[in-house]
């Protein structure tokens, strides 16, 4: 879309192609807006299949470019594969300039209420605690029950030294634990802390959150089925359990079932580790290298 404020940039003669007539920056003032279109790739369609088939009423998402992209993906790609679209979508712009934020999708009857961001929680004057954010979303269920969801994407192990990345994740886990304790002190009982923590439950960096609060890992619920694999990433081995749904005691006690959805992940070339979509014919076709964790909670 070409928008002109002053001057002329192009002309369209009756014969020949479009000609640029501006010879300097003073000759034209305006803007160009590029229209986005859904990318028709197998991996994206498989992501939509996972979003369709997990049948969540409330879906936390990680590495989202923007709210508009999430809305368009929901309306265009998920819908094109026969999925029931989500009614509400919310993304808070985080600290990562690559546009890999955390967001939330909810169904009709599960409105998103109050929002809080922690992008300005600081380690030092120039170093924010959160690589992305610890975004808080209040959601109301059809029963009227409210729950607070805290979405996170902690510092990865892939960049910087091990010492520095461990220290960053520990600071993030400590701050999330503090926020959780603050909300409990406010009288909020139904709390979910979830996301990609980029470390294992027994790791020292996550200990302030895993060991230092009364939050409970959905993997430890007696009605949870891990599908025969203890992890959530890559090969789903035990040392690849880096994605979490942590529940406050009030919610943990109301869990009716839970599991890990891996059909969108690459199952391996020869010995298939788990059932995958037929459309995941190559590693590049995978919806993600992370599984989707789910929990049914009676609210």
Secondary structure as GFF3:
##gff-version 3
##sequence-region A 1 299
A	DSSP	beta_strand	2	7	.	.	.	ID=ss1
A	DSSP	beta_strand	10	12	.	.	.	ID=ss2
A	DSSP	beta_strand	18	20	.	.	.	ID=ss3
A	DSSP	beta_strand	28	32	.	.	.	ID=ss4
A	DSSP	alpha_helix	42	53	.	.	.	ID=ss5
A	DSSP	beta_strand	58	64	.	.	.	ID=ss6
A	DSSP	alpha_helix	67	72	.	.	.	ID=ss7
A	DSSP	pi_helix	73	78	.	.	.	ID=ss8
A	DSSP	alpha_helix	79	80	.	.	.	ID=ss9
A	DSSP	beta_strand	88	91	.	.	.	ID=ss10
A	DSSP	beta_strand	101	106	.	.	.	ID=ss11
A	DSSP	beta_strand	112	116	.	.	.	ID=ss12
A	DSSP	beta_strand	134	140	.	.	.	ID=ss13
A	DSSP	beta_strand	146	153	.	.	.	ID=ss14
A	DSSP	alpha_helix	162	185	.	.	.	ID=ss15
A	DSSP	beta_strand	191	196	.	.	.	ID=ss16
A	DSSP	alpha_helix	207	210	.	.	.	ID=ss17
A	DSSP	beta_strand	216	217	.	.	.	ID=ss18
A	DSSP	three_ten_helix	218	220	.	.	.	ID=ss19
A	DSSP	beta_strand	224	225	.	.	.	ID=ss20
A	DSSP	three_ten_helix	238	240	.	.	.	ID=ss21
A	DSSP	beta_strand	243	247	.	.	.	ID=ss22
A	DSSP	alpha_helix	249	252	.	.	.	ID=ss23
A	DSSP	beta_strand	255	261	.	.	.	ID=ss24
A	DSSP	three_ten_helix	283	285	.	.	.	ID=ss25
A	DSSP	beta_strand	292	297	.	.	.	ID=ss26
###
